[in-house]
Amino acid sequence: MATKAKLITKVDVKGTLLNIKPGESVIFKTKDIKANNIRSIARYLNQEGYLFKPTEVGLIDEMKVTRIK
């Protein structure tokens, strides 16, 4: 008897962050996208000329990302 394969969906963190409009804030659940992934991609994009501010202050199991530029 064959077992069903568990489907894996991969989130495009870079594309998701770039879809945020400048001056807008978005809250992500850490079960959907890990905080370390968001921070590392935001840091990379900041070096490329964008400006993102990720924060977890005051949030439980969530992360807020603000695109400044």
N, CA, C and O atoms as CSV, one atom per row, in Angstrom:
chain,resi,resn,atom,element,x,y,z
A,1,MET,N,N,0.832,-1.172,0.000
A,1,MET,CA,C,0.000,0.000,0.000
A,1,MET,C,C,0.888,1.251,0.000
A,1,MET,O,O,1.790,1.381,0.828
A,2,ALA,N,N,0.631,2.141,-0.912
A,2,ALA,CA,C,1.422,3.365,-1.030
A,2,ALA,C,C,0.913,4.423,-0.054
A,2,ALA,O,O,-0.290,4.554,0.175
A,3,THR,N,N,1.847,5.169,0.510
A,3,THR,CA,C,1.464,6.252,1.412
A,3,THR,C,C,1.435,7.568,0.638
A,3,THR,O,O,2.117,7.728,-0.375
A,4,LYS,N,N,0.639,8.496,1.134
A,4,LYS,CA,C,0.549,9.797,0.477
A,4,LYS,C,C,1.783,10.632,0.807
A,4,LYS,O,O,2.267,10.631,1.939
A,5,ALA,N,N,2.271,11.329,-0.184
A,5,ALA,CA,C,3.411,12.218,0.022
A,5,ALA,C,C,2.927,13.529,0.626
A,5,ALA,O,O,1.883,14.057,0.245
A,6,LYS,N,N,3.697,14.040,1.567
A,6,LYS,CA,C,3.360,15.323,2.179
A,6,LYS,C,C,3.895,16.430,1.272
A,6,LYS,O,O,5.090,16.478,0.979
A,7,LEU,N,N,3.009,17.312,0.833
A,7,LEU,CA,C,3.411,18.387,-0.058
A,7,LEU,C,C,4.100,19.498,0.727
A,7,LEU,O,O,3.674,19.857,1.825
A,8,ILE,N,N,5.152,20.025,0.158
A,8,ILE,CA,C,5.911,21.088,0.800
A,8,ILE,C,C,5.743,22.355,-0.025
A,8,ILE,O,O,5.971,22.355,-1.234
A,9,THR,N,N,5.345,23.427,0.634
A,9,THR,CA,C,5.250,24.717,-0.044
A,9,THR,C,C,6.340,25.620,0.500
A,9,THR,O,O,6.525,25.726,1.713
A,10,LYS,N,N,7.055,26.267,-0.396
A,10,LYS,CA,C,8.152,27.131,0.003
A,10,LYS,C,C,7.731,28.581,-0.193
A,10,LYS,O,O,7.229,28.955,-1.254
A,11,VAL,N,N,7.937,29.382,0.826
A,11,VAL,CA,C,7.573,30.794,0.794
A,11,VAL,C,C,8.751,31.590,0.234
A,11,VAL,O,O,9.891,31.395,0.654
A,12,ASP,N,N,8.477,32.480,-0.706
A,12,ASP,CA,C,9.496,33.365,-1.267
A,12,ASP,C,C,9.589,34.605,-0.380
A,12,ASP,O,O,8.840,35.565,-0.561
A,13,VAL,N,N,10.516,34.575,0.580
A,13,VAL,CA,C,10.621,35.652,1.563
A,13,VAL,C,C,11.044,36.955,0.886
A,13,VAL,O,O,10.499,38.015,1.195
A,14,LYS,N,N,11.998,36.887,-0.024
A,14,LYS,CA,C,12.474,38.093,-0.705
A,14,LYS,C,C,11.342,38.746,-1.493
A,14,LYS,O,O,11.132,39.955,-1.395
A,15,GLY,N,N,10.619,37.959,-2.266
A,15,GLY,CA,C,9.502,38.486,-3.042
A,15,GLY,C,C,8.398,39.036,-2.159
A,15,GLY,O,O,7.776,40.047,-2.486
A,16,THR,N,N,8.156,38.371,-1.040
A,16,THR,CA,C,7.122,38.821,-0.108
A,16,THR,C,C,7.483,40.173,0.494
A,16,THR,O,O,6.630,41.053,0.599
A,17,LEU,N,N,8.738,40.342,0.889
A,17,LEU,CA,C,9.164,41.620,1.465
A,17,LEU,C,C,9.150,42.733,0.421
A,17,LEU,O,O,8.798,43.871,0.734
A,18,LEU,N,N,9.529,42.417,-0.811
A,18,LEU,CA,C,9.537,43.442,-1.853
A,18,LEU,C,C,8.127,43.870,-2.251
A,18,LEU,O,O,7.951,44.954,-2.807
A,19,ASN,N,N,7.118,43.039,-1.977
A,19,ASN,CA,C,5.730,43.397,-2.281
A,19,ASN,C,C,5.145,44.389,-1.280
A,19,ASN,O,O,4.070,44.941,-1.516
A,20,ILE,N,N,5.837,44.619,-0.171
A,20,ILE,CA,C,5.372,45.607,0.804
A,20,ILE,C,C,5.643,46.995,0.230
A,20,ILE,O,O,6.750,47.272,-0.233
A,21,LYS,N,N,4.651,47.852,0.260
A,21,LYS,CA,C,4.812,49.220,-0.249
A,21,LYS,C,C,5.582,50.065,0.771
A,21,LYS,O,O,5.452,49.844,1.975
A,22,PRO,N,N,6.391,51.040,0.298
A,22,PRO,CA,C,7.119,51.919,1.228
A,22,PRO,C,C,6.165,52.637,2.184
A,22,PRO,O,O,5.133,53.168,1.771
A,23,GLY,N,N,6.528,52.644,3.463
A,23,GLY,CA,C,5.704,53.266,4.497
A,23,GLY,C,C,4.670,52.333,5.092
A,23,GLY,O,O,3.936,52.729,5.998
A,24,GLU,N,N,4.593,51.104,4.605
A,24,GLU,CA,C,3.593,50.132,5.062
A,24,GLU,C,C,4.236,49.130,6.014
A,24,GLU,O,O,5.413,48.799,5.873
A,25,SER,N,N,3.461,48.649,6.984
A,25,SER,CA,C,3.915,47.621,7.923
A,25,SER,C,C,3.068,46.373,7.750
A,25,SER,O,O,1.860,46.455,7.528
A,26,VAL,N,N,3.713,45.214,7.853
A,26,VAL,CA,C,3.034,43.928,7.721
A,26,VAL,C,C,3.463,43.045,8.880
A,26,VAL,O,O,4.627,43.058,9.280
A,27,ILE,N,N,2.519,42.276,9.420
A,27,ILE,CA,C,2.821,41.342,10.508
A,27,ILE,C,C,2.776,39.920,9.960
A,27,ILE,O,O,1.795,39.515,9.336
A,28,PHE,N,N,3.851,39.166,10.201
A,28,PHE,CA,C,3.964,37.778,9.768
A,28,PHE,C,C,3.903,36.863,10.983
A,28,PHE,O,O,4.479,37.182,12.023
A,29,LYS,N,N,3.222,35.743,10.869
A,29,LYS,CA,C,3.242,34.704,11.897
A,29,LYS,C,C,4.561,33.943,11.764
A,29,LYS,O,O,4.987,33.626,10.653
A,30,THR,N,N,5.203,33.653,12.890
A,30,THR,CA,C,6.481,32.955,12.832
A,30,THR,C,C,6.321,31.493,12.432
A,30,THR,O,O,7.307,30.841,12.086
A,31,LYS,N,N,5.101,30.968,12.473
A,31,LYS,CA,C,4.898,29.596,11.989
A,31,LYS,C,C,4.899,29.556,10.459
A,31,LYS,O,O,5.167,28.510,9.868
A,32,ASP,N,N,4.598,30.700,9.812
A,32,ASP,CA,C,4.599,30.767,8.350
A,32,ASP,C,C,5.993,31.057,7.810
A,32,ASP,O,O,6.465,30.385,6.893
A,33,ILE,N,N,6.643,32.058,8.383
A,33,ILE,CA,C,8.004,32.427,7.990
A,33,ILE,C,C,8.808,32.618,9.270
A,33,ILE,O,O,8.411,33.382,10.150
A,34,LYS,N,N,9.926,31.931,9.370
A,34,LYS,CA,C,10.756,32.025,10.570
A,34,LYS,C,C,11.383,33.415,10.685
A,34,LYS,O,O,11.734,34.038,9.682
A,35,ALA,N,N,11.515,33.884,11.918
A,35,ALA,CA,C,12.036,35.227,12.180
A,35,ALA,C,C,13.459,35.392,11.648
A,35,ALA,O,O,13.804,36.455,11.133
A,36,ASN,N,N,14.285,34.356,11.767
A,36,ASN,CA,C,15.663,34.439,11.274
A,36,ASN,C,C,15.702,34.643,9.767
A,36,ASN,O,O,16.545,35.388,9.267
A,37,ASN,N,N,14.802,33.993,9.039
A,37,ASN,CA,C,14.750,34.160,7.589
A,37,ASN,C,C,14.373,35.591,7.223
A,37,ASN,O,O,14.969,36.184,6.324
A,38,ILE,N,N,13.389,36.140,7.916
A,38,ILE,CA,C,12.956,37.510,7.632
A,38,ILE,C,C,14.091,38.486,7.913
A,38,ILE,O,O,14.356,39.383,7.113
A,39,ARG,N,N,14.765,38.312,9.060
A,39,ARG,CA,C,15.855,39.223,9.417
A,39,ARG,C,C,17.006,39.158,8.414
A,39,ARG,O,O,17.548,40.192,8.024
A,40,SER,N,N,17.380,37.951,7.995
A,40,SER,CA,C,18.519,37.823,7.083
A,40,SER,C,C,18.199,38.384,5.699
A,40,SER,O,O,19.044,39.044,5.094
A,41,ILE,N,N,17.000,38.134,5.192
A,41,ILE,CA,C,16.623,38.671,3.886
A,41,ILE,C,C,16.472,40.191,3.964
A,41,ILE,O,O,16.854,40.893,3.027
A,42,ALA,N,N,15.923,40.709,5.065
A,42,ALA,CA,C,15.785,42.155,5.233
A,42,ALA,C,C,17.166,42.815,5.261
A,42,ALA,O,O,17.357,43.883,4.679
A,43,ARG,N,N,18.111,42.190,5.924
A,43,ARG,CA,C,19.475,42.726,5.971
A,43,ARG,C,C,20.107,42.736,4.578
A,43,ARG,O,O,20.763,43.703,4.193
A,44,TYR,N,N,19.904,41.657,3.831
A,44,TYR,CA,C,20.419,41.580,2.458
A,44,TYR,C,C,19.803,42.675,1.586
A,44,TYR,O,O,20.513,43.347,0.838
A,45,LEU,N,N,18.478,42.855,1.683
A,45,LEU,CA,C,17.802,43.878,0.882
A,45,LEU,C,C,18.221,45.284,1.307
A,45,LEU,O,O,18.280,46.185,0.469
A,46,ASN,N,N,18.512,45.488,2.590
A,46,ASN,CA,C,19.006,46.789,3.050
A,46,ASN,C,C,20.349,47.113,2.390
A,46,ASN,O,O,20.614,48.269,2.059
A,47,GLN,N,N,21.183,46.110,2.200
A,47,GLN,CA,C,22.469,46.312,1.536
A,47,GLN,C,C,22.283,46.597,0.046
A,47,GLN,O,O,23.141,47.221,-0.578
A,48,GLU,N,N,21.169,46.142,-0.523
A,48,GLU,CA,C,20.876,46.363,-1.941
A,48,GLU,C,C,20.231,47.724,-2.196
A,48,GLU,O,O,19.996,48.080,-3.351
A,49,GLY,N,N,19.939,48.498,-1.137
A,49,GLY,CA,C,19.397,49.833,-1.319
A,49,GLY,C,C,17.978,50.023,-0.810
A,49,GLY,O,O,17.481,51.148,-0.780
A,50,TYR,N,N,17.321,48.947,-0.411
A,50,TYR,CA,C,15.990,49.058,0.187
A,50,TYR,C,C,16.176,49.332,1.677
A,50,TYR,O,O,17.294,49.270,2.186
A,51,LEU,N,N,15.086,49.633,2.372
A,51,LEU,CA,C,15.197,49.864,3.814
A,51,LEU,C,C,14.019,49.208,4.524
A,51,LEU,O,O,12.888,49.687,4.452
A,52,PHE,N,N,14.305,48.102,5.212
A,52,PHE,CA,C,13.311,47.351,5.970
A,52,PHE,C,C,13.683,47.383,7.444
A,52,PHE,O,O,14.862,47.388,7.797
A,53,LYS,N,N,12.662,47.403,8.304
A,53,LYS,CA,C,12.892,47.380,9.751
A,53,LYS,C,C,12.064,46.243,10.352
A,53,LYS,O,O,10.877,46.424,10.622
A,54,PRO,N,N,12.682,45.063,10.566
A,54,PRO,CA,C,11.960,43.961,11.207
A,54,PRO,C,C,12.048,44.069,12.730
A,54,PRO,O,O,13.099,44.418,13.268
A,55,THR,N,N,10.950,43.771,13.422
A,55,THR,CA,C,10.948,43.825,14.884
A,55,THR,C,C,9.980,42.787,15.448
A,55,THR,O,O,8.958,42.463,14.843
A,56,GLU,N,N,10.338,42.277,16.630
A,56,GLU,CA,C,9.482,41.337,17.355
A,56,GLU,C,C,9.040,41.914,18.698
A,56,GLU,O,O,8.372,41.230,19.473
A,57,VAL,N,N,9.402,43.149,18.978
A,57,VAL,CA,C,9.136,43.777,20.270
A,57,VAL,C,C,7.631,43.876,20.513
A,57,VAL,O,O,6.897,44.442,19.704
A,58,GLY,N,N,7.183,43.317,21.638
A,58,GLY,CA,C,5.777,43.382,22.018
A,58,GLY,C,C,4.880,42.403,21.297
A,58,GLY,O,O,3.664,42.435,21.489
A,59,LEU,N,N,5.436,41.535,20.477
A,59,LEU,CA,C,4.635,40.564,19.721
A,59,LEU,C,C,4.971,39.151,20.178
A,59,LEU,O,O,6.119,38.858,20.511
A,60,ILE,N,N,3.982,38.288,20.194
A,60,ILE,CA,C,4.179,36.889,20.555
A,60,ILE,C,C,3.900,36.049,19.319
A,60,ILE,O,O,2.812,36.118,18.747
A,61,ASP,N,N,4.879,35.260,18.912
A,61,ASP,CA,C,4.773,34.394,17.734
A,61,ASP,C,C,4.460,35.174,16.464
A,61,ASP,O,O,3.824,34.648,15.551
A,62,GLU,N,N,4.902,36.417,16.403
A,62,GLU,CA,C,4.698,37.252,15.224
A,62,GLU,C,C,5.920,38.141,15.024
A,62,GLU,O,O,6.719,38.341,15.939
A,63,MET,N,N,6.046,38.663,13.824
A,63,MET,CA,C,7.119,39.600,13.516
A,63,MET,C,C,6.559,40.695,12.632
A,63,MET,O,O,5.853,40.425,11.660
A,64,LYS,N,N,6.877,41.928,12.973
A,64,LYS,CA,C,6.398,43.085,12.214
A,64,LYS,C,C,7.541,43.604,11.348
A,64,LYS,O,O,8.651,43.825,11.830
A,65,VAL,N,N,7.253,43.793,10.067
A,65,VAL,CA,C,8.248,44.322,9.141
A,65,VAL,C,C,7.702,45.613,8.549
A,65,VAL,O,O,6.592,45.645,8.018
A,66,THR,N,N,8.490,46.671,8.645
A,66,THR,CA,C,8.125,47.961,8.076
A,66,THR,C,C,9.096,48.271,6.943
A,66,THR,O,O,10.313,48.206,7.116
A,67,ARG,N,N,8.541,48.610,5.782
A,67,ARG,CA,C,9.395,49.035,4.667
A,67,ARG,C,C,9.427,50.554,4.679
A,67,ARG,O,O,8.398,51.210,4.522
A,68,ILE,N,N,10.609,51.098,4.866
A,68,ILE,CA,C,10.771,52.541,4.953
A,68,ILE,C,C,11.083,53.137,3.583
A,68,ILE,O,O,10.581,54.206,3.239
A,69,LYS,N,N,11.909,52.446,2.804
A,69,LYS,CA,C,12.298,52.953,1.484
A,69,LYS,C,C,12.246,51.850,0.465
A,69,LYS,O,O,12.539,52.079,-0.709
